[in-house]
Amino acid sequence: MGAASAVAPLFAPTGPLTTQVLGVPLPDSLVPIGGAIVVFLLLVLSAFFSSSEIAMFSLAAHRVDALVEDGVPAAETLENLKADPHRLLVTILVGNNLVNIAMTSITTGLLAIYFDQGVAVAVSTFGITALVLLFGESAPKSYAVENTESWALTIARPLKLAERVLWPLIVVFDFLTQQVNRVTGGQTAIETSYVTRQEIRDIIETGEREGVLDEEEREMLQRTLRFNNTIAKEVMTPRLDVDAISKDATVEEAMEQCVQSGHARLPVYEGSLDNIIGVVHIRDLVRDRNYGGVADGDLELEDLIEPTLHVPESKNVDDLLAEMRDERLHMVVVIDEFGTTEGLVTMEDLTEEIVGEILEGEEEEPIEFVGDDSAIVKGEVNIEEVNEALDIDIPEGEEFETIAGFIFNLAGRLVEEGEEIEYDGVAIRVEQVENTRIMKARVTRTQRDEDEEEPEPEDAAADD
């Protein structure tokens, strides 16, 4: 039995002048008018449910929270709906499918009064499909995309009312959906976060391309995202660059060493750098030496030492920053698994991970470009920074994070000034070596895309 036969009893012809609708005789002229009004109302409901899906699931959670905090009308209803996204989706889908199927059934019944059943079904199917696509899907969804926040607030309360009206159907289909997911192994991804860290990175890069963010803002945001994935070993001042004071030094010697090193704070060790017992500040040295009212022979360096933390090289810098703030420390000691001092981390080191290098006096840039594809890089610069600056892909290893470490690992031995090595479209020339330490290297991107390669002149080829 066709679809038209199923709905035929709803609209049954009873004579040349009247038609029965649910057993009530109506003039033939009123039937198409009433049917058209019903179909129009159902089309409005279809547009309502379609636009609701786009508006509700495009509105970010943080915006909903902000609307609730600001006391915007209907914001609490909106928050309540989005609290259970799976139930919300089932509500919208049940309502949307009900009105679309009802439209097709009613239209088929109306057309069956005047046309053959096959014609009625065909016209109803294609006609309602066109109407739903234009006015029930495309137009309302486009509007919802452009007016997500305002439309979500507008439809929040009507959608909550629809949820109550359709509650029995929603409960049944919600349960059936969960059972199907359990059998098929599917997961309700609708309940997971809509934004990932990679998507945020892509948004930042797009913002720079579109002119919303400048280069410095983009770099700062990207460094912020990398911050909680960084460990102390990657940001510390290595042991070879550490200036320190012996516990046995006098206050005058400590002051002189602070001035010569250019640092306001220096670690104090007893015996060797592997036994750092604390930190002294030049402010305390000068104050107690000149204004403390203590005789020259009675003031000991040990009295001015402030204790500090010893942290493993694998400690997350996000946690380290929080700990240093709580303890009000400006310098901590980084040690390896054997308790040997690896280096120091200062508050400035952690700050530079977000805002970039803070250069003082005549301090040189860590990466200095000498061309579009070439830069002079300090040996202690992190590989990730070099990759980002030159758009290359040098790998990091378990035993090294710096460009100097990469060179040593690739060469497999100590290198000398002027040596050159190549790796996957990157040429590296060692520019400066002190003792066994690589101080500077020239990194050049040599690999080009095929469409960037310059063809050989035809005359030169002919001469060959």
C-alpha positions as CSV (number, residue, x, y, z in Angstrom):
1,M,0.0,0.0,0.0
2,G,1.5,3.4,-1.0
3,A,2.1,6.4,1.2
4,A,-0.9,8.2,-0.3
5,S,-3.2,5.2,0.6
6,A,-2.0,5.4,4.2
7,V,-3.0,9.0,4.6
8,A,-6.1,8.8,2.3
9,P,-8.6,8.4,5.1
10,L,-7.4,11.7,6.5
11,F,-8.7,13.5,3.4
12,A,-11.6,11.5,1.9
13,P,-13.6,12.9,-0.9
14,T,-17.4,12.6,-0.1
15,G,-18.9,14.4,-3.1
16,P,-18.4,17.1,-5.6
17,L,-18.7,19.9,-3.1
18,T,-17.3,18.6,0.3
19,T,-14.3,16.8,1.6
20,Q,-14.2,15.0,5.0
21,V,-11.3,15.7,7.3
22,L,-11.2,13.4,10.3
23,G,-14.9,12.7,9.6
24,V,-15.9,16.4,9.5
25,P,-17.3,17.5,6.0
26,L,-15.5,20.7,4.8
27,P,-16.0,22.6,1.5
28,D,-13.4,21.7,-1.1
29,S,-12.1,25.3,-1.2
30,L,-11.0,25.2,2.5
31,V,-9.0,22.0,2.3
32,P,-6.0,23.3,0.3
33,I,-6.0,26.6,2.2
34,G,-5.9,24.9,5.5
35,G,-3.4,22.3,4.3
36,A,-1.1,25.1,3.0
37,I,-1.3,26.9,6.3
38,V,-0.4,23.7,8.2
39,V,2.5,23.0,5.8
40,F,3.8,26.6,6.2
41,L,3.8,26.3,10.0
42,L,5.6,23.0,9.8
43,L,8.2,24.6,7.5
44,V,8.7,27.3,10.1
45,L,9.3,24.6,12.7
46,S,11.7,22.9,10.4
47,A,13.7,26.1,10.0
48,F,13.6,26.6,13.8
49,F,15.1,23.1,14.6
50,S,17.7,23.4,11.8
51,S,18.9,26.8,12.9
52,S,18.9,25.6,16.5
53,E,21.4,22.9,15.8
54,I,23.9,25.3,14.2
55,A,23.5,28.0,16.8
56,M,23.6,25.7,19.8
57,F,26.7,23.7,18.8
58,S,28.6,26.7,17.3
59,L,28.4,28.8,20.5
60,A,31.5,28.3,22.6
61,A,31.2,27.2,26.2
62,H,33.2,30.2,27.5
63,R,30.7,32.6,25.8
64,V,27.8,30.8,27.5
65,D,29.5,31.2,30.9
66,A,30.1,34.9,30.2
67,L,26.4,35.5,29.2
68,V,25.3,33.8,32.5
69,E,27.7,36.0,34.5
70,D,26.4,39.1,32.8
71,G,22.8,38.1,33.6
72,V,21.6,38.1,30.0
73,P,18.0,36.9,29.7
74,A,17.6,33.2,28.7
75,A,21.3,32.6,29.3
76,E,20.6,30.2,32.2
77,T,18.2,28.2,29.9
78,L,20.9,28.2,27.3
79,E,23.5,26.9,29.8
80,N,21.0,24.2,31.0
81,L,20.5,23.0,27.4
82,K,24.2,22.8,26.6
83,A,25.0,21.0,29.8
84,D,23.8,17.8,28.1
85,P,24.8,18.1,24.5
86,H,23.8,14.6,23.6
87,R,20.3,15.1,24.9
88,L,20.1,18.4,23.1
89,L,21.1,16.9,19.8
90,V,18.5,14.2,20.2
91,T,15.8,16.8,21.0
92,I,16.7,18.8,17.8
93,L,16.8,15.7,15.6
94,V,13.5,14.3,16.8
95,G,11.7,17.6,16.4
96,N,13.2,18.2,13.0
97,N,12.4,14.8,11.6
98,L,8.9,14.8,13.0
99,V,7.9,18.1,11.2
100,N,9.6,17.1,8.0
101,I,7.8,13.8,7.8
102,A,4.5,15.4,8.8
103,M,5.0,17.9,6.0
104,T,5.5,15.2,3.4
105,S,2.5,13.1,4.7
106,I,0.1,16.1,4.7
107,T,1.2,17.3,1.3
108,T,0.7,13.8,-0.1
109,G,-2.8,13.6,1.3
110,L,-3.8,16.9,-0.1
111,L,-2.5,16.2,-3.5
112,A,-4.1,12.7,-3.5
113,I,-7.5,14.5,-3.5
114,Y,-6.9,15.9,-6.9
115,F,-4.3,13.7,-8.5
116,D,-3.3,10.1,-9.0
117,Q,-1.5,8.5,-6.0
118,G,1.8,8.1,-7.9
119,V,1.7,11.7,-9.0
120,A,0.8,12.9,-5.5
121,V,3.7,11.0,-4.0
122,A,6.2,12.2,-6.6
123,V,5.2,15.8,-6.5
124,S,5.0,15.8,-2.7
125,T,8.5,14.2,-2.4
126,F,10.3,16.5,-4.7
127,G,8.3,19.6,-3.7
128,I,8.8,19.3,0.0
129,T,12.4,18.4,-0.5
130,A,13.0,21.6,-2.4
131,L,11.1,23.7,0.2
132,V,13.0,22.1,3.2
133,L,16.4,22.5,1.5
134,L,15.7,26.2,0.7
135,F,13.7,27.4,3.7
136,G,14.1,24.7,6.3
137,E,17.9,24.1,6.0
138,S,20.0,26.5,3.9
139,A,18.5,29.9,4.8
140,P,18.0,29.3,8.5
141,K,21.4,27.7,9.0
142,S,23.1,30.6,7.2
143,Y,21.3,33.0,9.4
144,A,22.3,31.0,12.5
145,V,26.0,31.0,11.5
146,E,26.0,34.8,11.1
147,N,24.0,35.5,14.3
148,T,25.0,32.6,16.5
149,E,24.9,34.2,19.9
150,S,21.8,36.3,19.5
151,W,19.9,33.5,17.8
152,A,20.9,30.9,20.5
153,L,19.5,33.2,23.2
154,T,16.3,33.7,21.2
155,I,15.5,30.0,20.6
156,A,16.7,28.8,24.0
157,R,13.4,29.0,25.8
158,P,11.3,27.7,22.8
159,L,13.7,24.8,22.5
160,K,13.4,24.0,26.2
161,L,9.6,23.9,25.7
162,A,10.0,21.6,22.7
163,E,12.2,19.3,24.9
164,R,9.4,19.0,27.5
165,V,6.7,18.4,24.8
166,L,8.8,15.7,23.1
167,W,10.2,14.3,26.3
168,P,8.8,10.7,25.9
169,L,10.3,10.4,22.4
170,I,13.5,12.0,23.4
171,V,14.0,9.5,26.3
172,V,13.3,6.5,24.0
173,F,15.7,7.7,21.2
174,D,18.4,8.8,23.6
175,F,18.4,5.3,25.1
176,L,18.3,3.6,21.7
177,T,21.2,5.8,20.5
178,Q,23.3,4.8,23.5
179,Q,22.6,1.1,22.9
180,V,23.6,1.4,19.2
181,N,26.8,3.2,20.2
182,R,27.6,0.5,22.7
183,V,27.0,-2.3,20.1
184,T,29.0,-0.6,17.3
185,G,31.7,0.7,19.6
186,G,30.9,4.3,18.6
187,Q,31.5,7.2,21.0
188,T,29.6,10.3,21.5
189,A,32.1,12.8,20.2
190,I,29.5,15.5,20.6
191,E,30.3,15.6,24.3
192,T,34.0,16.2,23.8
193,S,35.7,19.5,23.5
194,Y,35.2,21.3,20.2
195,V,38.5,23.1,20.3
196,T,41.9,21.3,20.5
197,R,45.3,22.8,21.1
198,Q,46.2,22.3,17.5
199,E,43.1,24.1,16.4
200,I,44.1,27.0,18.6
201,R,47.5,27.1,17.0
202,D,45.9,27.1,13.5
203,I,43.6,30.0,14.6
204,I,46.6,32.0,15.8
205,E,48.4,31.5,12.4
206,T,45.3,32.4,10.5
207,G,44.9,35.5,12.7
208,E,48.4,36.6,11.6
209,R,47.7,35.9,7.9
210,E,44.5,37.9,8.1
211,G,46.1,40.8,9.9
212,V,44.3,40.4,13.2
213,L,47.5,39.5,15.0
214,D,51.0,40.9,14.3
215,E,54.1,38.6,14.3
216,E,55.1,39.4,17.9
217,E,51.6,38.6,19.2
218,R,51.5,35.4,17.3
219,E,54.9,34.3,18.6
220,M,54.0,35.2,22.2
221,L,50.7,33.2,22.0
222,Q,52.6,30.2,20.5
223,R,55.2,30.3,23.2
224,T,52.5,30.4,25.8
225,L,50.9,27.2,24.4
226,R,54.4,25.5,24.4
227,F,55.1,26.6,28.0
228,N,53.5,23.8,29.9
229,N,55.2,21.2,27.7
230,T,58.7,22.6,28.5
231,I,61.0,21.2,31.2
232,A,63.7,22.9,33.3
233,K,66.5,21.4,31.3
234,E,65.3,23.3,28.2
235,V,65.3,26.8,29.8
236,M,68.2,26.6,32.3
237,T,71.5,28.4,32.1
238,P,73.9,25.5,31.6
239,R,76.6,24.7,34.2
240,L,79.4,26.0,31.9
241,D,77.8,29.5,31.9
242,V,77.1,29.6,35.7
243,D,79.0,32.2,37.7
244,A,79.1,31.2,41.4
245,I,80.7,32.3,44.6
246,S,82.6,30.1,47.1
247,K,81.2,30.0,50.6
248,D,84.7,30.9,51.8
249,A,84.9,34.2,49.9
250,T,84.7,37.5,51.7
251,V,81.8,39.9,51.3
252,E,84.1,42.2,49.2
253,E,85.0,39.4,46.9
254,A,81.4,38.4,46.5
255,M,80.5,42.0,45.6
256,E,83.3,42.2,43.1
257,Q,82.2,39.0,41.4
258,C,78.6,40.1,41.2
259,V,79.8,43.3,39.5
260,Q,82.1,41.5,37.1
261,S,79.5,38.9,36.1
262,G,76.8,41.5,35.6
263,H,74.3,39.5,37.7
264,A,72.5,40.8,40.8
265,R,72.2,37.3,42.3
266,L,74.8,34.5,42.3
267,P,74.7,31.0,43.7
268,V,77.0,30.1,46.6
269,Y,78.7,26.7,46.7
270,E,80.6,24.8,49.3
271,G,83.5,22.8,47.9
272,S,82.2,22.6,44.3
273,L,79.2,23.5,42.1
274,D,77.7,20.2,42.9
275,N,77.0,21.5,46.4
276,I,75.2,24.8,46.0
277,I,73.9,25.9,49.4
278,G,72.1,29.1,48.5
279,V,72.0,32.4,46.7
280,V,73.3,35.9,47.6
281,H,72.0,39.2,46.3
282,I,74.3,42.2,45.7
283,R,71.7,44.4,47.4
284,D,72.1,42.5,50.7
285,L,75.9,42.6,50.3
286,V,76.1,46.3,49.8
287,R,73.5,47.1,52.4
288,D,75.0,45.0,55.2
289,R,78.6,45.9,54.2
290,N,78.1,49.6,54.1
291,Y,75.0,50.4,56.2
292,G,74.5,47.4,58.5
293,G,76.5,48.8,61.4
294,V,78.6,45.6,61.6
295,A,82.4,45.7,61.9
296,D,84.4,44.7,58.8
297,G,85.8,41.6,60.4
298,D,82.5,40.4,61.9
299,L,80.4,40.3,58.6
300,E,80.5,36.8,57.0
301,L,79.2,35.9,53.6
302,E,77.4,32.9,55.1
303,D,75.1,35.2,57.1
304,L,73.7,36.7,53.8
305,I,73.0,33.4,52.0
306,E,69.4,32.8,51.2
307,P,68.3,29.1,50.7
308,T,67.0,27.9,47.4
309,L,65.4,24.9,45.7
310,H,67.1,22.0,43.9
311,V,64.8,20.6,41.2
312,P,65.2,17.8,38.7
313,E,66.0,18.6,35.1
314,S,62.7,17.0,34.0
315,K,60.5,19.3,36.1
316,N,57.7,21.0,34.2
317,V,58.4,24.8,34.0
318,D,54.7,25.5,34.5
319,D,54.8,23.8,37.9
320,L,58.2,25.3,38.6
321,L,57.0,28.8,38.0
322,A,54.1,28.3,40.4
323,E,56.5,26.9,43.1
324,M,58.9,29.7,42.7
325,R,56.1,32.3,43.1
326,D,54.8,30.5,46.2
327,E,58.3,30.3,47.7
328,R,59.2,33.8,46.5
329,L,62.4,32.5,44.8
330,H,64.2,34.1,41.9
331,M,66.7,31.4,41.3
332,V,66.7,27.6,41.6
333,V,69.3,24.9,41.0
334,V,68.7,22.2,38.4
335,I,70.2,18.8,39.1
336,D,70.4,15.5,37.2
337,E,69.5,12.0,38.4
338,F,72.8,11.7,40.2
339,G,72.4,14.9,42.1
340,T,75.0,16.7,40.0
341,T,74.4,20.4,39.2
342,E,73.3,20.8,35.6
343,G,72.5,24.5,35.7
344,L,70.3,27.3,37.0
345,V,66.8,28.5,36.3
346,T,65.9,32.1,37.1
347,M,62.5,33.9,37.0
348,E,63.9,35.7,34.0
349,D,64.5,32.4,32.1
350,L,60.9,31.5,32.7
351,T,59.6,34.9,31.6
352,E,61.6,34.7,28.4
353,E,59.9,31.5,27.5
354,I,56.7,33.6,27.0
355,V,57.8,37.1,26.0
356,G,61.0,36.1,24.2
357,E,64.6,37.0,24.8
358,I,65.3,39.9,27.2
359,L,68.6,41.3,26.1
360,E,70.8,43.5,28.3
361,G,73.6,45.9,27.3
362,E,75.6,44.5,24.4
363,E,74.1,41.0,24.6
364,E,73.8,39.5,21.1
365,E,70.6,38.2,19.6
366,P,70.3,34.4,19.9
367,I,69.3,34.1,16.2
368,E,70.6,36.7,13.8
369,F,69.5,36.5,10.2
370,V,72.1,37.1,7.6
371,G,69.8,36.4,4.6
372,D,66.3,35.0,3.9
373,D,67.4,31.4,4.3
374,S,70.4,31.8,6.6
375,A,71.1,32.8,10.3
376,I,73.9,32.9,12.8
377,V,72.6,30.9,15.8
378,K,74.1,30.6,19.3
379,G,74.9,27.1,20.3
380,E,72.6,27.1,23.3
381,V,69.5,28.0,21.3
382,N,66.7,25.4,21.4
383,I,66.2,23.5,18.2
384,E,62.5,24.3,18.2
385,E,63.3,28.0,18.0
386,V,65.6,27.4,15.1
387,N,63.1,25.3,13.2
388,E,60.4,28.0,13.7
389,A,62.7,30.8,12.7
390,L,64.0,29.2,9.4
391,D,61.0,27.0,8.7
392,I,63.1,23.8,8.8
393,D,62.7,20.4,10.5
394,I,65.7,19.6,12.6
395,P,64.8,16.7,15.0
396,E,65.3,16.9,18.8
397,G,66.9,13.9,20.6
398,E,66.5,12.5,24.0
399,E,70.0,13.6,25.0
400,F,70.0,17.1,23.4
401,E,67.7,20.1,22.8
402,T,70.1,22.7,21.5
403,I,71.6,23.3,18.0
404,A,75.1,22.6,19.5
405,G,73.8,19.2,20.8
406,F,72.4,18.4,17.4
407,I,75.8,19.2,15.7
408,F,77.7,17.0,18.2
409,N,75.2,14.2,17.8
410,L,75.3,14.3,14.0
411,A,79.1,14.5,13.8
412,G,79.6,11.9,16.5
413,R,82.8,13.7,17.7
414,L,84.1,17.1,18.7
415,V,84.0,19.6,15.9
416,E,86.3,22.5,14.9
417,E,85.6,26.0,13.5
418,G,84.8,26.0,9.8
419,E,83.5,22.5,9.7
420,E,80.3,22.0,7.7
421,I,77.6,19.3,8.0
422,E,74.4,18.8,6.1
423,Y,71.1,17.3,7.1
424,D,67.9,17.0,5.1
425,G,68.1,20.2,3.1
426,V,69.9,22.1,5.9
427,A,73.6,23.2,5.8
428,I,75.3,24.0,9.2
429,R,78.7,25.6,9.4
430,V,80.4,25.9,12.8
431,E,81.4,29.6,13.2
432,Q,82.9,29.7,16.7
433,V,84.3,27.2,19.1
434,E,85.7,27.8,22.6
435,N,87.6,24.8,24.0
436,T,85.2,22.0,23.1
437,R,82.1,24.1,23.1
438,I,80.2,25.3,20.1
439,M,79.4,28.9,20.6
440,K,77.9,29.9,17.2
441,A,76.8,28.1,14.0
442,R,75.5,29.3,10.7
443,V,72.3,27.5,9.7
444,T,71.2,27.7,6.1
445,R,68.1,26.2,4.5
446,T,69.4,24.8,1.2
447,Q,66.3,22.8,0.0
448,R,63.9,24.6,-2.3
449,D,60.6,23.6,-3.8
450,E,60.8,22.5,-7.4
451,D,58.8,25.5,-8.6
452,E,61.3,27.9,-6.9
453,E,64.4,26.4,-8.6
454,E,65.8,28.5,-11.3
455,P,66.1,26.8,-14.7
456,E,69.5,26.8,-16.5
457,P,69.8,29.3,-19.3
458,E,69.2,27.8,-22.7
459,D,72.4,29.4,-24.1
460,A,74.5,27.7,-21.5
461,A,72.9,24.4,-22.2
462,A,73.6,24.8,-25.9
463,D,77.3,25.6,-25.3
464,D,77.7,22.4,-23.3
